[in-house]
């Protein structure tokens, strides 16, 4: 396997006491401890909950218990009479002075408080501001609301029928959908030896971070502006959801995010409702600060933080020798009551359309539907995890059909290293990697360690456990993690799609990464980030990078954050941009600062610039007569009369890699998802399934991960472990279920089951490094890994374990009750009917009793059973 095994135990530890002259190693690439950790572990970190300005009031929200209803009347008189109540707001009040919140699709008008109609349980109807949160909650209870209940739309497939319309002014529950066809899909399916069709379901999940959404807003009456402290993610990108709602220009609405946020994973992109309501309340109270922090029930029930729920129909065209000829996927994506930003997570899977497989003929089709559920937002992976899950499940079923080892079927269809960089049908490009070698490496590692006497995969042990109803298995799967999302494609669903074919490459506008720094009079470096962090280690990475670029010790660098007014618009940390974009920005900033300091020193000495050089954190004359240290240069600059144009201050904007590469011209011009790095992971979770109870235990999780150049192995390991833990939760236990009446079934942690330490097994993690040829440092990013790849891998290993019983994981999460039902259903159908016996003696059909236990599925798009029968006929031929 190319690349050395890397981990925190093998990384060089920088000597903080070493002088710059003695330092020979690079801090970048080392396991430098996170600079954030000291304040977090010692309790010095400040979160939104800790911010409480003098005289701060507290807000509480009245949330509806109805999934779908007309608001007949709202009586706030008792609330307004309460002696400790300072303000009551309802939707009609907002309409008088403010604006609707921006939506992800045109034609929708959503207010921060419901107006006329409620569309999901937990939707806020009124806001109360009082002296403290306890009083505010009591006052909320005194508000009376009369409703006329309406039929809810709960099943996304029912939403397609438009029998009950959730938004009458829009006129449909299917506000968006698009079909992409690449290559000759119909011919590929007509010519293939076999066509396999299946349905898969991905349950509604999310990140449920430790810290819920929160805001402290203060209106400045003198300057007619707002200062908003909040833990929103991507504060320089999504600040429009706040300032547009308030009806103010962006420079008068400052969003400031603390250096420490208790998790997000995308889920806090959509907390703008709280930011707006707190800001409105402060303005109505003449500048009194107003604070709101969700409690856990609010977060789980109606916090606008649920994520992807999809129903898939997948077809695979494959020849008898195992060659995959075509792939056809369609899904319906349940977005809940409103199409919030980002609706484009329905499109991101196009960036990994065929995962690691070399498939030329592909159809990708989706319908985005609205239901009476909490609105959907982003979550780690941004729509990719369910896509990879659906692909890997049908590949498993193809292997059963063909009686092939699933790992071998995968390997023979992988993109090869000779094809790199490789353009996939949807025009995104995989930058580097040797997928077959990576799979072989992990398989050899697992077999060496486990296929021995007493090992987890010892054949005798497996047979003994089966006699007890315990089935073990392992599957080897490889998954791509697309990284460094661009921004230009993300408004495709709001664009005139017919005009995209004529779009010119010059029309593309990408957002660069901004980084700035200054040298202080103490000789230290203050860097300023425009990208907010939610735990990824931004400050550590910038510290390492700038220490190397400016040839100083990490202890000489302090990293701070800019608010939304001081910072330019940025795409932020989404889709693993941080490592790639910040490393490029740090390189450019370091070079710019060194040039500035050489210019300043040359002016001070009255010599030409080529007579001086920057080296080891100082500027020296080449003739050796004298040097100027950083503190000296800062003093010279401060007293030199330059004002704000000091040479000890510099900034740099690093362009998105794809924006400067002609290889991506077609994707960029057509607004296809552009992700110029392809990190990848090979996984081999060893699972054991108790067929008596349906419980799945992961005995050990083997993984090989490649994110290009590792900027900090400690952070890489931490991100991977955390992502795998989230993937375990998604695969086996987490789900926001709703009953038929539209009532949420998971509003506490008794119902929404996040994994604990007891659910996360030993993780045997190996690394390889295939640097990206497209990025400044070769880094690819790894922030979404684990969650992207673990669910599909775990499901595939369950398939392998239960292959003797014919079970396939056709729904995520694979909860014990579902696994038990699958096993029971397959066992109860093991006795063939007369018709099935006849099928067994003749041509093989696509029925539920075929070897491997694959289940047939009607086409949800059109044709139903008639369409499915046509596919069975094609396969028989």
N, C-alpha and C positions, 0 to 999 in steps of 0.2 A: 504494500500500500504506500503510495507516495505521501510524503509529509510525515513529520515526527509526531509521536504521541505527545499531547500537550495537556497540561493541567496545572492547578495551583501548586501542587507539590513539586513540579519540575521547573517552575518559573523562577528566574533570578530575582532576588530581593535587593532593591536598590538600597545603598547605604546612605542614610540621611545625613551622616556626619562627614561624608566624603567631600572633598573640595571639587570644584568644577574641573580643575586641572587633572584630578585623579580619576574623574568619571570616564569610563570607557564604554560601558554598556548603554543600550538604549532603554529608556523608561517605557516607551511604547512597545508593546509586546510582552512586557513583564507583568507579573502578578501583583502590581502595586495595590495595596489595600485601598478600598474605596474611601475617599476623603469625606464622604457623606456619613459614613458609619459611626464615627465618634459621637457626633451630636445626636444621632438617632438612638444609639445604645445608652447614652448618658442622660437621655430625657431632655436634651437642650433643643431638639428640633421643634419648630413651631408650625402647627397645622392650622387650618381654618378654624377649628374648634377653639383654638387658643386665642384667637383675635377677638377682642372685646373692647372697642373704644369707650371712652367715658360717656355715660348717658345712653348707651346702646339699648335699643328696644328689640323685641323678639317677635318673629312672625310665625304663625301657624296656618295651616291650610285645611279648609273643609274639602274633603274628597268624596266624590259620589260612590255609592255602593251599587249603582246600576250600570250594566255594560252598554245599554243603549236606551236613551229616553229623552223626551222633550222636557225642557225646564219650563214649568207652568208659572212659577212664582218663587221669589226668594224674599224671605222676611228677615231683615237684619236688625230690627228695632231693639230686640232684647240685647243683642250684642253691643249695639251702639250705646245703650243705657248703662252698660257695665262700668263701674267707676274706674277700673284699671285698663279699659280698652281705649287705645289711642286712635285706631283707624280700622275701618272695615272697607274692603274693596270687593266688588263683583265685576263680572265681565262687562256689563253696561258702563261702569265707571271708566274702564280702560278705553272703551271705544270713543270716549269724549276727547281724550288727550293723546292717546298713544296709537300704536300700529300693530297689525298682526305679526306673529313671528314668521320669519322666512321658512318656507318648506322646501323639501328636496325636489318637488315637481311643481310646475306652474298650475294655477287654477284653484289652489287651496288657500283658505283663510282661517288659520288657527290663532286664537288669542291665548294669552298667558293664563287666563281664566276662561272656563267654558262659557259660551254665549249661546243661548237658545236650546242647545242640545249637548248631551254628554255621550261619549262614544267608547269609553272603557272604564272599568272599575278602577277607581283611584284617580280619575281625572279631577284636577282642582276646580272647584266651583266658586270659592270665596277665600279671601286672605284676611287674616286678623293680625293686627299689631298691638302688642300689650307690653306691660312692664317686664314680664319674664315669660319664658316659654310655657311654664305650667299654667299661668293665667290665660295665655293666648289659647292653649288647648281647651281650657274650660269655656272660654268665650265662644270658640268655634262650635261647641256643642249646643249653644243657644240659638244658632241660626236655623231657621226652618226653610226647607225647600220642598215644593210640591212638584212631582214629576208625572208625566204620562209615559209609561214604559212602552218600549218598542221591541220587536223581535230582534234578537242579536244574530250576527253572522259570526260563527266561531270556526267552522271547518274551512280551511283555505280553498278546498275543492268546491265547496258550496258557494264560496264567494265568486267563483268564476261564472256562475249562472246569473248573477245580477238580479236575483229574485227580490232580495231586500237590499236597497241601496243605502250605504252608510252616509255618503255625502251626496245629497240630492242635487246640489248645485254643480257637482262634477259629473254626475249622471252614470257612473260606473264604479264598480269595485276593482276594476283592472286598469289602473291609470297608466301603466307602462308595461312594455314587453317588447322583445326584439328577437329576431331569428338571424343567426350568423351561419353562413354555409361556406366552408372552405374545402376546395377540391371537388372531386366528383363523388359526392356522398352516395347518391342513389345507385350509381354504377358499382361502387365498392360493395354495397350491401347486396346487390343483385348477383354479383360475381363470386361472393365469398362462399366457402363450403358450408358455413354455419352462421346463423344469425340468432343471437341470444338476446332476449328482452326481459327486463326485470323492473320492479318498483322498489325504491328505498325511501326511508323517511329519516329526517334529521330533526330531532326535537329542539324546542326553543330553550336556549341556554344563555348564560352571560358570565361576566367576570366577577360579579359581586365583590368588589374590593373591600378591604378592611375599613377604609374611610368612605363614608357616604358623601353625596354631593352637598356642598355648603357654600355660603356667600355672606359677606359683610359689605353692605353698600352704603355710601354716604354721598349725598347731593351737596354740591358747593353752591350756595345761593349767590355768592358774590361773583363767581366766574361762570355760573350757569353750566356746570360740568359735573361729571360723576367719577368718583373713585371707588372701584369695585374690587375687593379682595375676594378671590374665589378659587376653587380647585378645578376649574374647567380645563379640559385638555385641548391643546392646539390653540392657545389663547390669541395668538397673532393671526390665525387663519379664520376661526369661527367667531371672532369678535363682531362680525357683521350681524350675527343673530341677536346680539344685544343692542348695538347702537342703532340698527335699523328699526328695531322694535320700539326703542325709546324715541325715535325720530330725531336723532342727533348725528352730527358728523363724527367720524371716528376719533378725531383728535380731542373731542370733549367727553369721551367715555373711555376711561383707562381701566383695563383689566389687569390685575396684578396677581400672579400665582405664586404661592410660597415655594421656597426651594425644595421643600419636602411635602410630597403628596402621598397619601396612603393608598396607592394603587389606582389604576384606571383601566389599562388594557383596551382603551378606546371607549369605555362605557361612560366617561364623563364628558365626552364631546357634546352631549345633548342636555346639559344642565342649564342652558340659557334661560329656561323658563324661570328658574329660581333667581338668577342674576337680574332679570328684568323686573320681577315682582318686588324684590328687595329694593332695587333702585327707584322704582315708581313710588313705593311706600315712603322712602326717605325724602323724595321730592315733595310728596303730598304733606309731609310732616316738617317742611321747611328746613331740611338738611339734617335732621336727627338720624344718626346711623341706625340701620336695621339689619338684623342678623337672622339667618335661617340655615339650619343644618337638618337634613333628612334623618328621621329615625329609620331603623332597619326595615320595619314593615312598609313604610312609605317607599323606601328604595326598591324593595322586591315587588311590591304591588303596583306602583304607578310612577316609578322614577324615570321613565323614558330610557331605560337601560337594558331592556331585553335585546337579544340578538337573534341571529338567523334561525328561522324555522322553515324547512323546505320539504316538499314532496317531489321525489324524482321519478322519472321514467328514463331508463337507459337502455340503449341497444348497442351491441358489439358485433361487428362483422369479423369473423376469424376463420382462417383456413385450417384444415385438419393437421397441418404441420406446425400449428401454433402461431403463424404470422397474423398479426392483427391488421386488418385492412381498413376498418372504419369505426368511428365512434359517433354515437348520436345521443345527446343528452337534452332532456327537457325537464324543467322544474317549475313549480309554482312556489313563490317566496312570500310568506305571510309577514307583511310589514306592520301589522297592527292597525290602529285607527288612523294614523297620519304618516305620510311619507316624509319623515324627517331626513335631514342630512345624517348619514350618507345613504342615498338610494343606490349609489354606484357600487356597493359591495355585491350587487347582482352581476356586475361586469368584471370585477377583479379576477375571478377564476379564468377568464380568457388569457391572463398572463401566464397561467400554467395549464393551458387547455388540455394537453395530453399528458400531464405530469411528466414522468421521466421517459415516456414511450415515444417512439418515432412513428407517428401515425399521420398520414397526409390528408386523409379525407374525414372531415369532422363537421358535425352540425351542433351548434350550441343555441338553445332556444329557451326563453324564460317568460313567465308572466308574473308580474309583481301585483299582489292583491292586498286589499285592505279588509281587515276584520275588526271586531269589537274587542281588541286586546291592547295592552300597552304598546306604544310605538317602539319600533325596532331601531337600534343604533349599532355602531361598530363594536366588534369584539375581536380580540387578538386573532389575526388571520383574515379578518375582513371578508368573509364569505368563501374563503378557499377551503377550510377544513371539510365542509360537507361535500364539496366537489371531489376532493381527493378520496374521501370515503366511498362515494358512489362508484368512482372508477375502479377502486381496488376491489370492491365487492363483486363487480361483474367480471373482473379478471379472475378472481377466485372461482367464480361459477364456470367460467370458460375452461379453467384448468380441470375442473371436475368433468365437464363435458368431454374433454379431449383425453382424459386420463393422464394428465401431465403433472409433474411437480410444479406447484405454483411459482416457486422461486425460479425455476428454469424457464417457465413461460414468460415471466417478467424479464429475466435477463436477456432472453433472445430478442425482445422487442425494445430494449433500452436504446436511447441515443448513445452513440459511441464517442469516445474522446476524439476520434479523427474528424467527427462532424462539428466539433466546437470551433468557434462560436456557432451555435445552432439556432436558426430561425424556425420557430414553430408556426403552424398554419395561421395563427391569429397575429402574426408579425412581431410578437415579442421575441427576444433573443436570450438564450441561455449562454452565459459567458464562458464557463469552464467547468470541468469535472470529468471524472472517469467513473461512471455509474456501475458498469459491470465489475470493475476491480473493487469498488467500495462494497458491493454486495458480497463478492467472494471473500473479502477480508473479514467481514463480520461473521459470515457463515462459518469460516474456518475457526474464528475465535470462539464462537459458541460451541461448535462441535468439539473443539479441543478441551474446553472447560467442562462441558456438561454431558457429552455422550460417552461417559465412562461409568464403571461400576459405582452405583450410589449417586450418580449425577442426576440432575433434574430430568434429563432426557434419556436416561438409561432405559433401554427397551423393556427389560424385565420389570423395572419399577413402574413404567407406564402401564404394562399389562396387569400388574397387581392392583394398581389404583383403579383401573377400569372395572375390575370385578367388584369394587366397592361403589361403583357409580361415579367415580371421579375421572374425568377425561382431561388429559394434558395435551398441549400442542404448542407449536411455535411456527410463526410465519415470518418470512423475510421480505420486507417491503421497503421501497425507496421513494422518497417524496421530495419535491422541490419547494423551497421557501422563496417566493419572489421578494426582492428587496428594493428599497429606494424608490418608492412610488413617486411618479411625477404628479403634477397637478392639472395639466392642460386637458387631460382626458376626462376628468371627474365631472364635468358638466355635460357629458355626451347626452344624457337623458333629457337635458333641458335645451338641447341644440336642435336645429333643423337638420335631421339626419339625411334628408335628400340632398342637402348642400355639401355634405362631408366629402363626397367624391371629387368635388371641385376645389376643395380646400388646399391652400398652398402651404408648403413647409414654413414659409416666412410668417404665417399667421399664428404659429405655435408660440405660446408664452409660458415658460416654465419659471417656477419660483426658486431662486438660489438660496443658499444657506449663508446667513449673516453672522459674522463674528467680529468683535472689536476688542481692543485692549489699550491700556495706557500704562506707562511706567510712572511709579510714584516717587516722591522725593526720598523715600526710604530705600529705593532701589528694588522694590518688588514689582510684580506684574499683576494688574487687575484686568481680568478678562470678563466680557459681558456676553451672555448667551441670549439669543432671541428665541430659542427653542425651549419650551418648558419641559420639565422632567416629571415623570411619575414613578421614579424608582430605578431608572435604567443606568444610572451612574454617569450622567452627563458631566458633572463637575470633575470626576476622576479622569475621564477620557480626555477632556480638554486640558487638564493639568498635565497629564502625561505627554500629550502631543506638543503643547507649547513649551514644556521643559526641554524636549528634544530640539524643537525648532529654534528656540532662543538660547539653548545651551546653558540652562540654569537648573537648579534643583527644584523638584516639585514643591518644596516648602516655600519657595519664593513666589508662588503663583496662587492667587485667590480668584475664584470664579463666581460671578454673580449673574443675576437674571434681569432682563429688561421687561418692562410692562408693555402692553399692547400699543401704547402711544409712542413710546421711545423706540420700539422695535419695528422694522419693516414687516410687511405681510410675509409669512412663512408657512410652509407645509408642516413644519414641526417634526415630531419624532415618529410620525405614522409610518408603518410598513418598514421598520428597521432602517429608517433614513439616518439615524443618529450617527452610527459608526462611520458610515461612508461620507456623509455630508460634512460632519464636524472634522473628520480627519483631513478632508480636502480644504476646508476653510482654515483650519489651523496651519496647514502648510503654507497657504497663500498669505495668511496674516503674519506668520513668522518671517517670511521673505520680505514682505512689505515693511514690517517694523525694523528689520535689520538695515534695509536700504535707508529708511528714514534716519536711523541713528548714525549711520555712516555719513549722511549728508550733514547732520547736525554737528558731528565731531569735526568734519572737514571745515565747516564754517567757523567753528570755535578756534581752530588752529590756523585758519587762513591758508589751507592747502587744498589741492585738488582731491576729489573724492577717491581717485585711484591710489592716493597716497595713504589711505586708511583702510582698515579691515575690521569687520566684526568677528570676534572669535572668543569662545568660552565665556560668554556673558559680558564682555567688555568691548569697547572700540579702541584699537591700538594703532599707533602710527607704524607704518611698515618699516621706517628707519629705526624703530625701537626706542625713540626718545621718550614717549609718554603714552599713558592710557587714560581713558575716561570710563569709569564704572557707571552702571545704570543710574545710581543715585546722583552722580555728577551730571550726567546728561539731563536728567529730569530737572535739576537745579538750573542748568544753563538754559533749558527750554522755557522754564517758568519765568525767568527774568529777561528773556530775550525779546519781549514785546510782540510775540506772535498772536496773542489772544487765544481764541479757540482753535486756531490752526497750528497747534503745536505738533512738532515732529515726533514727540514721544506718545502721541495718540495715533492709532491706525485702525482701520477696519478693512474687512475683505468679504466679498460675496462670491462664494464658490458655486459655479453653475452646476445644475443637475447633469450627471454624466451623459445621459441619453441626448441632452440638448446639443451637445457638441460632437455627436457621433452620427455620421451619415447613415450607418446601418439601421438606425431607428427612424429614418425619415418617413417611411410608409406608415408605421404605427403611429407616429406623432401626428402626421397630417390627417389621418383617418380617425383620430381620437380613440384608438385602441389602448387598453391599459398597458402602460410602459413601465417595466420593472427591469432595469439593466443588470441586476445581479441575481444569480440563482444559487443561493446556499442550498444544501441538501442534507438529508439524514437517511441513514439506513437503520431500521429498527427490527428487533427480534424479541418481542415480549413473550416470555414463557408463561402460559396461563394454565390454570386448572379449573375446570367447570364441574360443579357438583350437580349432576343431573337430577338429583332428588329434590333439591331446593332451588336450583337455577342460579346459585351464587357463583360468581366468577372471582377467582383470586389470581392476581398477577404475582407469580413466584419470583420473577427476576426480569428486569427490563434491560436488555442489551441494546446499545445504540452506538453508531458511528456518525459523527457530525462534522460537517465541513462548511465553515462560513468564511472561506478565504483566509486572508491574514487576520490572525487574532490580535486585536489591539490590547486586550487585557484578558488573559485566560480565566482569571477569577470571575470576571463579569460574564464571560461566555458560559462558564459552567453554571453560574447562578441562574442566568436566563434560561438555559436548557432544562435544568432541574425544575424550575418553576413552571415552565411551559409544559413539560411532561406531566407534572402533577395536575395542571388544568386539563390536559388531554385525557387523563385517567378519569377525572370527574365527568367530562363530557361523554366519554365512552360508556361509563358504567352507572352513573347515579344522578347527574344533574338534569333537571328539566322544569321549566315553568309550564305546568299543565293547566288547562282550563276545562271546566265541565261543559256540558251541552248548553247550559244557560248563560255561559260567558263569565262565570265566576272563577277567579284565579285560585288555583289549588296549592300554590307554594308562596306563602307570604311571610314565613318565618324559616329559620334554619332547621326547624323540626321537619319541614316539608321540602325545602330546597336543600339537597344533600351535597354539600361541598366536600371534597376529599380531605381527610385529616392525615396526620403522619402515619397512622395505622393502615391507610389505604395505599400509600406510596411505597413500593417495594425497593429493594436494593437496585440501584441504577448503575450498571456497568457501562461507563461512558468512555469512548475512544474518540480521537480526533484525527482528521487529516486536513491538510491545507492545500487547496488549489487556488492561488490568488486570482482575483478578477483582473482581466486585462483592461477593464473599462474604468477602474476607480483609482484614485490618487495613491492609495496605500495597498491596494489589492484586497481590501476588506469588502465583505458582502453584506454584513449585518446578520443578526440572529435573534432579533427581538420577538419575532412571532413564531419561532420554531418551538417544537414540543406540542403546543396546542394545534398547530397545523398538521403535524404528522402522527401524533400518538393515537388519536381516535381510530383512524383507518388501520393502523398497525395492530391495535388491540383487537378490533373487530375481525381482522384477518386471522389472527392467532386463535380466536374463538372458533372461527370457521374450520381451521385446521384441527383443533381439538375435537370438534363435534362432527367432523367429516364422516366417521363411521355411522353416525345417526342421520346424516343428510341435512343437518341444520345449517342455515346461512343467516348471519346477522343482517336482517333487512330493515332494522330500525335502531336508531341511536337515540337515547342510551339503551344499552343492553342490560336492563334491570333484571333482578332475579325473577320477578313474575313473568317477564317476557321470555327470558331464556327457558324457564320451566314450561311455559306454554308451547314454545317452539319444539322442545324435545317431546312433549306429550303429543302434539299434533303429528309430528313425524312418526312417532311410535304407533299412534292409533291408525295411521294411514299405511302402515307397513304391509297389511293384508290387502292385496290388490283386488279390485272389483273385477267382474267379468270383462268389462270394456278395457280396463287397464291391462289385464292379462293378454288380451288380443293385441294391444299396442306393443306390449313387451315382445311379442313374437314377430312383429313386423317392423315397419319403419319407426325410428325413435321420434317421439313427439316432444313438445315443450311443456308437458304436464308436470304436476307437482310431484309425481312419483318417479321421475327419471333419476338415474344414478346421480347422487350428489344432492338430491332433495330440492332442486331449484323450483321455485313457485312461479306459475304463469301470472301475467298481469295485463289487464286491459289497457289500451292506450287512452290516457286521460285527455289528450288533445282533441282527438276526433276518431270516430269509427268504433270505439269501444271493443266489444268482443269480436266484432266483424274484422276489425283491424288486426287484433291479436291472432285470429284464425288464419288470416292471410300470411302472417309471419311464420306460423307453424307450417303452413303449406310450403313456403319458400325453403324452410329448413329441411323438411322431408325430402324435397327435390334434391 
